[in-house]
Amino acid sequence: MRLAMVTPFLEAYGGVEKVVMKIAQNFDSTIYAASYKPERTYPEFKEMDVRVVGGGLGKMPGGERLASGAGAGLAFHSLKLHDYDVVNAHQSPSEWARNRNAPMIWYCHSPNREAYDLYEWRMQRRGPVQKAAFWGAVKAFRSVEAGIVPKIEHIFTNSMNSRGRIKKYLKRDAEILHPGVEPKEFRCEGYGKFFFYPSRIVPEKEMEYAIEAFRRFSVRSKGWKLVIAGAASERPEHRKYLEKIRGMGVEGVSIRTNVGDGELKGLYAKCFSVLYTPVNEDFGLVPIEAMASSKPCIARNEGGPKETIESGKDGFLVGSAGEMAQRMGELAERPEMAEEMGKAGRRKVVKDFTWSHFMERFGKKAEELAAGKV
């Protein structure tokens, strides 16, 4: 079976890039991307057949990731692929490749968040002129999306949370297929005196929530650190957000940008516990990567983490920065509990969240589509 893959961005050590990489490795796929920055993402892509389409990303009013993806959307909408059996789309708007290519499996990590579930959240952070431009961009995006999504032969998604968004906003059902980890790639090298938040440095990750929790925790617990590490793009909004969290000036917080995969896994291996505070995250690989490293994850009680963390057993789900600080304190005072939770998480990952399970189900559906059985 010949699998062609389409995705707008290969430019970070992120969850989407990880899923794309694993599928491409397993099926020896050709990857078509609108933006590929090999120095900023997994080095394994350098050994793969990655082709840049559409001359890179275009520009349009409306801003941020939705606007930067406009050029990608137009490129994918007009893209005609050859010599393939199934097309596999990932991050929106790569699904627009269904316009001229069938059959398609869309692994929908989430419907475009700026256009749908984060639309009001984004609008509240704009001035009048920006709001008008953003409204126009979103209206145009939704119009094209409405003509493409009904044609897609099969949709996988990563969580019940994302499945609910797909049903609500796109009027399609989706099959849940959790991303995985390769347990042997993660290790535990003890429980150092620092908390760790790994993620792309973008506003919807709300790292200020974790920083505030650490500030409150530090009032009573001295000598601890918080390490934030992740990709930081050159987009104006993202640069502004990086400056904002750096400007909070909380002692003991360090922010590392564009670190490699090996360094991230090293931080997982050495940290005491992982913090995770995005806004209604669709799934989130961070909690299961923390568990694979035998570390408890303290996460915001919403979105995907609610499906992976069993609060009180392999981590904690919290409703506020104050509650997060309290849970951090409990673990700091009882390091044996952190170790017990970490080991419980590791057992769960090995049992339920591996790439082998993912590939078995994905491959079966792709073969069915290739054979015309669906």
C-alpha positions as CSV (number, residue, x, y, z in Angstrom):
1,M,0.0,0.0,0.0
2,R,1.3,3.4,-1.0
3,L,0.5,6.1,1.5
4,A,0.9,9.9,0.8
5,M,0.8,12.2,3.7
6,V,-0.1,15.9,3.8
7,T,0.5,18.4,6.7
8,P,1.0,22.1,6.8
9,F,3.9,22.4,9.3
10,L,7.0,20.4,10.1
11,E,8.8,23.0,12.2
12,A,8.7,21.9,15.8
13,Y,9.2,19.0,18.3
14,G,5.5,18.8,18.7
15,G,2.8,16.1,19.0
16,V,1.5,16.5,15.5
17,E,5.0,16.2,14.1
18,K,5.6,13.1,16.2
19,V,2.5,11.4,14.8
20,V,3.4,12.3,11.3
21,M,6.9,11.0,11.8
22,K,5.8,7.7,13.2
23,I,3.2,7.0,10.5
24,A,5.7,7.9,7.8
25,Q,8.3,5.6,9.3
26,N,5.9,2.7,9.6
27,F,4.5,3.0,6.0
28,D,7.5,4.4,4.2
29,S,5.4,7.4,3.1
30,T,6.1,10.5,1.1
31,I,5.2,13.7,3.1
32,Y,3.9,16.8,1.4
33,A,4.3,19.9,3.7
34,A,3.8,23.6,3.1
35,S,6.5,24.5,5.7
36,Y,9.5,22.3,6.5
37,K,12.2,23.5,8.8
38,P,14.5,20.5,9.3
39,E,16.7,22.3,11.9
40,R,13.6,22.8,14.2
41,T,12.0,19.4,14.1
42,Y,12.8,15.7,14.5
43,P,16.0,14.8,12.7
44,E,14.4,11.6,11.4
45,F,12.6,13.7,8.8
46,K,15.9,14.3,7.0
47,E,15.9,10.6,6.1
48,M,12.4,10.7,4.7
49,D,10.9,11.9,1.4
50,V,9.6,15.3,2.4
51,R,8.4,17.6,-0.4
52,V,7.5,21.3,0.1
53,V,4.3,22.3,-1.8
54,G,2.8,25.6,-2.8
55,G,5.9,27.7,-2.4
56,G,5.7,27.8,1.4
57,L,3.1,29.6,3.5
58,G,1.1,32.5,2.2
59,K,-0.2,35.6,4.0
60,M,-3.7,37.0,4.5
61,P,-5.3,39.3,7.1
62,G,-6.7,37.7,10.2
63,G,-3.5,36.7,11.9
64,E,-1.5,34.0,13.5
65,R,-1.7,30.4,12.6
66,L,-5.0,30.6,10.7
67,A,-3.5,33.3,8.4
68,S,-0.1,31.6,8.0
69,G,-1.9,28.4,7.1
70,A,-3.9,30.2,4.3
71,G,-1.2,29.6,1.8
72,A,-1.0,26.0,2.8
73,G,-4.8,25.6,2.4
74,L,-4.7,27.0,-1.1
75,A,-1.8,24.8,-2.0
76,F,-3.5,21.6,-0.7
77,H,-6.8,22.5,-2.3
78,S,-5.2,22.5,-5.7
79,L,-2.7,19.7,-5.1
80,K,-3.0,16.7,-7.3
81,L,-1.0,13.6,-6.1
82,H,0.0,10.6,-8.2
83,D,1.1,7.1,-7.5
84,Y,-0.6,6.5,-4.2
85,D,-3.4,4.3,-2.7
86,V,-4.5,6.4,0.3
87,V,-3.9,10.0,1.3
88,N,-3.4,10.7,5.0
89,A,-4.0,14.3,6.1
90,H,-3.1,15.8,9.5
91,Q,-3.2,19.3,10.8
92,S,-5.8,21.6,9.3
93,P,-6.0,22.7,6.5
94,S,-4.2,19.7,5.0
95,E,-7.6,18.0,4.7
96,W,-8.3,20.4,1.8
97,A,-6.2,18.0,-0.3
98,R,-9.3,15.9,-0.5
99,N,-10.5,18.3,-3.1
100,R,-8.5,16.5,-5.8
101,N,-7.4,13.3,-4.1
102,A,-9.2,10.2,-2.8
103,P,-9.6,8.2,-0.7
104,M,-8.4,10.1,2.4
105,I,-7.9,9.2,6.0
106,W,-7.8,12.4,8.0
107,Y,-6.1,12.1,11.4
108,C,-7.8,15.1,12.9
109,H,-5.9,16.2,15.9
110,S,-8.6,18.8,16.2
111,P,-10.7,21.0,13.9
112,N,-8.9,24.3,13.4
113,R,-9.0,25.7,16.9
114,E,-8.8,29.4,15.9
115,A,-11.8,29.0,13.6
116,Y,-13.9,27.0,16.0
117,D,-13.4,26.2,19.8
118,L,-10.8,29.0,20.4
119,Y,-12.6,31.6,18.2
120,E,-14.2,33.6,21.1
121,W,-11.0,33.2,23.2
122,R,-9.0,34.7,20.3
123,M,-11.5,37.5,19.6
124,Q,-11.4,38.7,23.2
125,R,-7.7,39.4,22.8
126,R,-8.0,41.6,19.7
127,G,-8.7,45.2,19.0
128,P,-11.6,46.3,16.7
129,V,-9.6,46.3,13.5
130,Q,-8.0,42.9,14.2
131,K,-11.4,41.5,15.1
132,A,-12.9,42.5,11.8
133,A,-10.0,41.0,9.9
134,F,-10.1,37.8,11.9
135,W,-13.8,37.4,11.5
136,G,-13.4,37.6,7.7
137,A,-10.6,35.1,7.7
138,V,-12.5,32.6,9.8
139,K,-15.7,33.0,7.7
140,A,-13.7,32.2,4.5
141,F,-12.0,29.2,6.2
142,R,-15.3,27.8,7.4
143,S,-16.9,28.1,4.0
144,V,-14.1,26.0,2.3
145,E,-14.1,23.5,5.1
146,A,-17.8,22.9,4.8
147,G,-17.3,21.8,1.2
148,I,-14.4,19.5,1.9
149,V,-15.1,17.6,5.1
150,P,-18.2,15.7,4.0
151,K,-16.1,14.1,1.2
152,I,-13.5,12.6,3.5
153,E,-13.7,8.8,3.6
154,H,-12.6,8.2,7.2
155,I,-11.7,10.4,10.1
156,F,-9.5,9.3,13.0
157,T,-9.0,11.5,16.1
158,N,-7.0,11.4,19.2
159,S,-9.5,11.7,22.0
160,M,-13.2,12.0,23.1
161,N,-12.5,15.7,23.5
162,S,-11.6,16.1,19.8
163,R,-14.3,13.8,18.7
164,G,-16.8,16.0,20.4
165,R,-15.4,19.1,18.5
166,I,-15.6,17.3,15.2
167,K,-19.2,16.4,15.8
168,K,-20.1,19.9,17.0
169,Y,-18.4,22.0,14.4
170,L,-17.9,19.7,11.4
171,K,-21.0,17.5,11.7
172,R,-19.0,14.3,11.2
173,D,-18.3,11.3,13.5
174,A,-14.7,10.2,14.1
175,E,-13.1,7.0,15.3
176,I,-10.8,7.5,18.4
177,L,-7.3,6.3,17.9
178,H,-5.0,7.5,20.7
179,P,-1.4,8.5,19.7
180,G,1.2,6.5,21.5
181,V,4.8,6.5,22.8
182,E,7.7,4.2,22.4
183,P,8.3,3.3,26.1
184,K,11.9,2.3,25.4
185,E,12.7,5.8,24.2
186,F,11.9,7.2,27.6
187,R,13.7,6.7,30.9
188,C,13.8,7.8,34.5
189,E,17.1,9.2,35.9
190,G,15.8,10.1,39.4
191,Y,13.6,12.9,40.7
192,G,15.5,16.2,40.6
193,K,14.4,19.3,42.4
194,F,12.6,20.9,39.4
195,F,9.2,20.8,37.7
196,F,9.0,20.6,33.9
197,Y,6.6,22.0,31.4
198,P,7.4,20.9,27.8
199,S,5.3,22.4,25.0
200,R,5.2,24.8,22.1
201,I,5.4,28.3,23.5
202,V,2.1,29.7,22.3
203,P,-0.7,31.6,24.1
204,E,-3.2,28.6,24.2
205,K,-0.7,26.6,26.3
206,E,-1.2,29.2,29.1
207,M,2.2,28.8,30.7
208,E,1.5,31.7,32.9
209,Y,-0.9,29.4,34.8
210,A,2.0,27.0,35.6
211,I,4.3,29.9,36.4
212,E,1.8,31.4,38.9
213,A,1.4,28.0,40.5
214,F,5.1,27.7,40.9
215,R,5.3,31.2,42.4
216,R,2.7,30.2,45.0
217,F,4.5,26.9,45.6
218,S,7.8,28.7,46.1
219,V,6.6,30.8,48.9
220,R,6.8,27.8,51.2
221,S,9.1,25.4,49.3
222,K,12.6,26.8,48.7
223,G,15.3,25.7,46.3
224,W,13.0,24.4,43.6
225,K,13.0,25.3,39.9
226,L,10.5,25.3,37.0
227,V,11.9,24.6,33.6
228,I,9.7,25.5,30.5
229,A,11.0,24.1,27.2
230,G,9.6,24.1,23.7
231,A,9.5,25.4,20.2
232,A,9.2,29.2,19.9
233,S,8.3,30.4,16.4
234,E,9.0,33.8,14.8
235,R,5.4,34.7,14.4
236,P,4.7,38.1,16.1
237,E,2.0,36.8,18.4
238,H,4.3,34.0,19.6
239,R,7.2,36.3,20.1
240,K,5.0,38.6,22.1
241,Y,3.8,35.7,24.3
242,L,7.4,34.6,24.9
243,E,8.2,38.1,26.1
244,K,5.2,38.1,28.3
245,I,6.0,35.0,30.2
246,R,9.7,35.9,30.5
247,G,8.6,39.3,31.8
248,M,6.7,37.7,34.7
249,G,10.0,37.6,36.6
250,V,9.3,34.7,38.9
251,E,12.5,33.5,40.6
252,G,13.5,30.0,39.8
253,V,11.7,29.8,36.4
254,S,13.9,29.2,33.3
255,I,12.6,29.2,29.7
256,R,14.4,27.3,27.0
257,T,13.4,27.6,23.4
258,N,13.8,25.3,20.4
259,V,15.4,22.5,22.3
260,G,16.1,19.2,20.6
261,D,14.2,15.9,21.2
262,G,17.2,14.4,23.1
263,E,17.3,17.4,25.5
264,L,13.5,17.2,26.1
265,K,13.7,13.5,27.0
266,G,16.7,14.2,29.3
267,L,14.6,16.8,31.1
268,Y,11.7,14.3,31.4
269,A,14.2,11.8,32.8
270,K,15.6,14.1,35.5
271,C,12.6,16.2,36.5
272,F,10.5,15.7,39.7
273,S,7.1,16.1,38.1
274,V,5.6,17.5,34.9
275,L,3.1,20.4,34.7
276,Y,0.6,20.8,31.9
277,T,-1.8,23.8,31.6
278,P,-3.1,24.3,28.0
279,V,-6.6,25.6,27.3
280,N,-8.9,22.6,26.6
281,E,-6.1,20.6,24.9
282,D,-7.4,18.2,22.3
283,F,-5.3,15.2,23.6
284,G,-1.8,16.1,24.6
285,L,1.2,13.8,24.4
286,V,2.8,15.4,27.4
287,P,1.0,13.5,30.1
288,I,1.8,10.1,28.5
289,E,5.4,11.1,27.8
290,A,5.6,12.1,31.5
291,M,4.2,8.7,32.5
292,A,6.6,6.9,30.1
293,S,9.4,8.7,32.1
294,S,7.9,7.5,35.4
295,K,6.9,11.0,36.4
296,P,3.5,12.2,37.7
297,C,1.8,14.9,35.7
298,I,-0.2,17.7,37.3
299,A,-2.5,19.0,34.6
300,R,-5.4,21.4,34.2
301,N,-8.7,19.5,34.6
302,E,-10.0,19.9,31.1
303,G,-9.6,18.5,27.6
304,G,-7.4,15.5,26.8
305,P,-5.6,15.1,30.1
306,K,-8.9,14.1,31.6
307,E,-8.8,11.0,29.4
308,T,-5.2,10.0,30.3
309,I,-4.6,11.0,33.9
310,E,-6.3,9.2,36.8
311,S,-6.1,11.9,39.4
312,G,-4.5,10.7,42.6
313,K,-3.1,7.5,41.0
314,D,-0.7,8.6,38.3
315,G,-1.0,12.4,38.5
316,F,-3.4,15.1,39.5
317,L,-6.1,17.1,37.7
318,V,-6.5,20.6,39.1
319,G,-9.0,23.5,38.7
320,S,-6.8,26.5,39.6
321,A,-3.2,27.7,39.9
322,G,-3.7,27.6,43.7
323,E,-4.7,23.9,43.6
324,M,-1.8,23.1,41.3
325,A,0.6,24.8,43.8
326,Q,-1.0,22.7,46.6
327,R,-0.5,19.4,44.7
328,M,3.1,20.4,43.9
329,G,3.6,20.9,47.6
330,E,2.1,17.5,48.5
331,L,4.5,15.7,46.1
332,A,7.5,17.8,47.3
333,E,6.8,16.8,50.9
334,R,6.2,13.1,49.9
335,P,8.7,12.2,47.2
336,E,7.9,8.5,47.6
337,M,4.4,9.4,46.4
338,A,5.8,11.0,43.3
339,E,7.8,7.8,42.6
340,E,4.8,5.6,43.2
341,M,2.6,7.6,40.8
342,G,5.3,7.7,38.2
343,K,5.7,3.9,38.2
344,A,1.9,3.5,38.0
345,G,1.9,5.8,35.0
346,R,4.7,3.9,33.3
347,R,2.7,0.7,33.7
348,K,-0.4,2.3,32.1
349,V,1.5,3.6,29.1
350,V,3.1,0.2,28.4
351,K,-0.3,-1.4,28.5
352,D,-2.5,1.2,26.7
353,F,-0.6,3.8,24.9
354,T,2.0,2.3,22.5
355,W,2.6,3.0,18.8
356,S,2.2,-0.7,17.9
357,H,-1.6,-0.6,18.8
358,F,-1.9,2.7,16.8
359,M,-0.3,1.3,13.7
360,E,-2.3,-1.9,13.7
361,R,-5.6,-0.1,13.6
362,F,-4.4,2.7,11.3
363,G,-3.0,0.2,8.8
364,K,-6.1,-2.0,8.8
365,K,-8.3,1.0,7.9
366,A,-5.8,2.2,5.2
367,E,-5.8,-1.2,3.6
368,E,-9.6,-1.3,3.5
369,L,-9.7,2.1,1.8
370,A,-7.0,1.1,-0.7
371,A,-8.9,-2.1,-1.6
372,G,-12.2,-0.1,-2.1
373,K,-13.9,-1.9,0.8
374,V,-15.2,1.2,2.4
